[in-house]
Amino acid sequence: MSKWINSEHSIDRWSAGGVVLRPDPQDNTALIVALCHRRSESLWALPKGTPEKDETIAQTAEREVTEETGLVVEIGPPIDNTFYSFFRTAAETASDLPFDSKSKIRIDKTVHWYLMKYIRGDITDHDNEYDDVEWIKIDEALKRLTHRNEARVLEKAVAFYENGATSTH
């Protein structure tokens, strides 16, 4: 799904992730969400990542959420897409690009987000990409999320969940 856009040294990339919601075991009237935390960057984020060879968007989302949170999940409906851009040198990006290794390349990223149903598992079993994974009440999670576009995704996921949209797509 990657493509070269033009000679301005920009490329499209995608990743996929999910919002894992469940009732709070200590307060069944409240929802909690699994958030990932990287202390070195003071980053709080929803789990997401890039595809492995020949993976679909949905497969990538489910695998990344499981790896980054330690949870077994079932993928639900798509929630939203977010978009952002960042810069890397060609050497940092990929060896197959026809650019000088020192060229600056703009990466235009699309992130595909899904609602995820918690099946089982323990957040202490997460991989080492993040320092911590925590179950957090929605109001607190909306304050902690580093990127506002992810807070909007969480708000949409809660609306989907509350409207009964937990079945697979």
C-alpha positions as CSV (number, residue, x, y, z in Angstrom):
1,M,0.0,0.0,0.0
2,S,3.0,2.3,0.0
3,K,3.6,4.5,-3.1
4,W,5.8,7.2,-4.2
5,I,3.9,10.4,-4.7
6,N,6.3,12.7,-6.7
7,S,9.8,14.1,-6.9
8,E,9.2,16.2,-3.8
9,H,10.4,13.2,-1.8
10,S,7.2,12.3,0.0
11,I,5.7,8.9,0.4
12,D,2.5,7.4,1.8
13,R,2.6,4.9,4.6
14,W,-0.1,3.3,6.8
15,S,-0.4,1.7,10.1
16,A,-3.3,0.3,12.1
17,G,-4.4,0.0,15.7
18,G,-7.3,-0.3,18.0
19,V,-9.2,0.9,21.0
20,V,-9.7,-1.9,23.6
21,L,-12.6,-1.0,25.8
22,R,-14.3,-3.0,28.6
23,P,-16.4,-2.3,31.7
24,D,-14.4,-1.4,34.8
25,P,-14.3,-4.5,37.0
26,Q,-14.6,-2.2,40.1
27,D,-17.4,0.0,38.7
28,N,-19.6,-1.7,36.0
29,T,-21.1,1.6,35.1
30,A,-17.7,2.9,33.8
31,L,-15.6,2.0,30.8
32,I,-11.9,1.6,30.8
33,V,-9.4,1.6,27.9
34,A,-6.0,0.1,27.5
35,L,-3.4,2.8,27.0
36,C,0.4,2.4,26.3
37,H,3.0,4.6,28.0
38,R,6.6,5.4,27.0
39,R,8.2,7.2,29.8
40,S,11.2,8.6,27.9
41,E,8.9,10.6,25.7
42,S,6.1,11.2,28.3
43,L,3.9,9.5,25.6
44,W,0.5,8.0,26.2
45,A,-1.0,6.4,23.2
46,L,-3.4,3.9,21.8
47,P,-1.7,0.7,20.5
48,K,-0.9,0.8,16.8
49,G,1.8,-0.2,14.4
50,T,3.0,-1.0,10.9
51,P,2.2,-4.0,8.7
52,E,4.2,-7.1,8.3
53,K,4.6,-8.6,4.8
54,D,1.2,-9.3,3.1
55,E,-0.9,-8.3,6.2
56,T,-4.2,-6.7,5.7
57,I,-5.1,-3.5,7.6
58,A,-7.3,-5.5,10.0
59,Q,-4.7,-8.2,10.6
60,T,-2.1,-5.5,11.4
61,A,-4.5,-3.8,13.8
62,E,-5.2,-7.0,15.7
63,R,-1.6,-8.2,15.8
64,E,-0.2,-4.8,16.9
65,V,-2.9,-4.4,19.7
66,T,-2.1,-7.9,21.0
67,E,1.7,-7.4,20.9
68,E,1.7,-3.9,22.5
69,T,-0.9,-4.6,25.2
70,G,-0.5,-8.3,25.9
71,L,-4.3,-8.8,25.5
72,V,-6.1,-11.2,23.3
73,V,-8.7,-9.2,21.4
74,E,-11.3,-9.6,18.7
75,I,-11.4,-7.0,16.0
76,G,-14.6,-5.0,15.7
77,P,-15.8,-2.3,13.3
78,P,-13.5,0.4,11.9
79,I,-13.8,3.6,13.9
80,D,-11.9,6.2,12.0
81,N,-8.7,7.1,10.2
82,T,-6.2,9.7,11.4
83,F,-3.6,11.5,9.3
84,Y,-0.2,13.1,10.1
85,S,3.1,13.8,8.5
86,F,6.7,13.7,9.7
87,F,10.2,13.8,8.2
88,R,13.0,11.3,8.0
89,T,16.1,10.9,6.0
90,A,16.0,8.4,3.1
91,A,18.5,6.2,5.1
92,E,16.1,6.1,8.1
93,T,13.1,5.3,5.9
94,A,13.8,2.4,3.6
95,S,16.7,1.2,1.4
96,D,14.5,0.7,-1.7
97,L,13.7,4.4,-2.2
98,P,15.4,6.1,-5.2
99,F,16.6,9.0,-3.1
100,D,20.0,10.0,-1.9
101,S,20.4,8.6,1.7
102,K,20.7,12.1,3.2
103,S,17.5,13.4,1.4
104,K,14.7,14.5,3.7
105,I,11.5,12.6,3.0
106,R,8.1,13.6,4.2
107,I,6.1,10.6,5.4
108,D,2.4,11.0,5.0
109,K,0.9,8.5,7.5
110,T,-2.7,7.2,7.6
111,V,-3.6,5.3,10.7
112,H,-6.7,3.0,10.5
113,W,-8.4,2.5,13.9
114,Y,-10.7,-0.3,15.0
115,L,-12.8,-1.0,18.0
116,M,-11.4,-4.1,19.8
117,K,-13.3,-6.5,22.0
118,Y,-11.3,-7.6,25.1
119,I,-11.3,-11.4,25.2
120,R,-8.6,-12.3,27.8
121,G,-5.1,-11.6,28.8
122,D,-3.0,-9.5,31.1
123,I,-1.5,-6.1,30.3
124,T,1.7,-7.1,32.1
125,D,2.4,-9.4,29.1
126,H,2.9,-6.5,26.7
127,D,6.0,-6.4,24.5
128,N,8.9,-4.0,25.1
129,E,7.8,-1.2,22.7
130,Y,6.2,0.6,25.7
131,D,7.2,0.8,29.3
132,D,3.7,0.3,30.7
133,V,0.2,-0.5,29.6
134,E,-2.6,0.5,31.9
135,W,-6.4,0.2,32.0
136,I,-7.6,3.7,32.5
137,K,-11.1,5.3,32.9
138,I,-12.2,7.2,29.8
139,D,-12.2,10.7,31.3
140,E,-8.7,10.2,32.6
141,A,-7.5,8.6,29.3
142,L,-8.8,11.6,27.3
143,K,-6.6,13.8,29.4
144,R,-3.5,11.6,29.2
145,L,-3.5,10.8,25.5
146,T,-0.5,12.8,24.0
147,H,-2.1,13.2,20.6
148,R,-5.4,15.0,20.3
149,N,-6.4,13.0,17.2
150,E,-6.2,9.8,19.3
151,A,-8.4,11.4,21.9
152,R,-11.0,12.0,19.1
153,V,-10.6,8.3,18.1
154,L,-11.3,7.3,21.7
155,E,-14.4,9.4,21.9
156,K,-15.7,7.8,18.7
157,A,-14.9,4.4,20.0
158,V,-16.8,5.0,23.2
159,A,-19.8,6.2,21.1
160,F,-19.6,3.0,18.9
161,Y,-19.4,0.8,22.0
162,E,-22.3,2.5,23.8
163,N,-24.4,2.1,20.6
164,G,-23.7,-1.7,20.6
165,A,-21.1,-1.8,17.8
166,T,-18.9,-4.5,19.3
167,S,-19.4,-7.2,16.7
168,T,-16.7,-7.9,14.1
169,H,-16.8,-6.2,10.8
